[in-house]
Amino acid sequence: MEKGVIVSQIRAALKMLRAAIEACPDFLWNRESDHNAFWVLAYHALFFAHLYLFPSEKAFEPWEEQIEGCPHMGRQHLGDWTELQAEDLYTRSDVLAYCTYVEGLVSDRVESTPFDVPADFRWIRQPCTQFELHVYNIRHIQHHAGQLSERLRQTTGSSIDWVKSVG
C-alpha cells in the first residue's frame, strides 16, 4: 500500500509539472528578464525527480539526452544556468520527452528499492531512508510546479489544475 501511494503522489506531482510545461507560452520559455528561465526550472525539477528515484548518486542512471558536461545544470547540485550557451537550450519537446522518461521510471524505481534503505546524497546532510527521499522528491517537484504555475498566473492569468493522485 505505501509504495502505491508514493508512486501515485510522484506521478501526480509530475503531472502538475507537465501541465505547467505544456501551458507555458513560447515567449515565456526562455525569457531573458527571468533570473531562472522557465525551461531551466522545469528541467531542474525533472533532473532531481529522476535522480531521487535512485538510492544514491552512484546508483543514478542519467538520461541519454542531458546537456553534455552539464548534468546538474551547472555547478554541483544546485545549478548555475548563467554558464549555459544558446546551443544548450532545451525545447519544450525536449523537456516533455524527459518528463515522459521520468514518468516511465517511477513505478519500477519505487518498487525496486526497499523503503528502509539509506539514501546517499552529499547535499542531504542528515541521514534519511529511501522512503523519506521519496517524500522529499515529491516536495521538490511540487515546489517547482507551484513556482512555474505562479509564473504562468502572473504572466498569462492562467494556472495549472491540482492533481490529487495518479493511479
Long-range contacts (C-beta under 8 A, 24 or more apart in sequence): 2-115, 2-131, 3-110, 3-111, 3-115, 6-110, 6-131, 6-134, 6-135, 6-138, 7-106, 7-107, 7-110, 7-111, 8-165, 8-166, 8-167, 9-138, 9-165, 10-49, 10-53, 10-106, 10-110, 10-134, 10-137, 10-138, 10-141, 11-103, 11-106, 11-165, 11-166, 12-163, 12-164, 12-165, 12-166, 13-49, 13-138, 13-141, 13-142, 13-145, 13-163, 14-49, 14-99, 14-102, 14-103, 14-106, 14-141, 15-163, 15-166, 16-141, 16-142, 16-145, 16-149, 16-160, 16-161, 16-162, 16-163, 17-42, 17-45, 17-46, 17-49, 17-99, 17-141, 17-144, 17-145, 17-148, 18-96, 18-99, 18-103, 19-145, 19-160, 19-161, 19-163, 20-145, 20-148, 20-149, 20-152, 20-160, 21-92, 21-95, 21-96, 21-99, 21-148, 22-92, 22-96, 23-152, 23-156, 23-158, 23-159, 23-160, 24-92, 24-148, 24-152, 25-155, 25-156, 28-151, 28-152, 28-155, 28-156, 29-92, 30-89, 34-151, 36-81, 37-81, 38-148, 38-151, 39-89, 39-90, 39-91, 39-92, 39-95, 40-73, 40-79, 40-81, 40-84, 41-144, 41-147, 41-148, 42-95, 42-144, 42-148, 43-73, 43-90, 43-95, 43-98, 44-73, 44-79, 44-144, 45-140, 45-141, 45-143, 45-144, 45-145, 46-95, 46-98, 46-99, 46-102, 47-71, 47-72, 47-73, 48-137, 48-140, 48-141, 49-102, 49-137, 49-140, 49-141, 50-98, 50-101, 50-102, 50-105, 51-121, 52-119, 52-121, 52-133, 52-134, 52-136, 52-137, 52-140, 53-102, 53-105, 53-106, 53-109, 53-110, 53-137, 54-109, 54-113, 55-113, 55-117, 55-118, 55-119, 55-120, 55-130, 55-133, 56-119, 56-120, 56-121, 57-120, 57-121, 57-122, 58-120, 63-98, 63-101, 63-102, 65-94, 65-97, 65-98, 76-123, 77-121, 77-122, 77-123, 78-123, 110-134
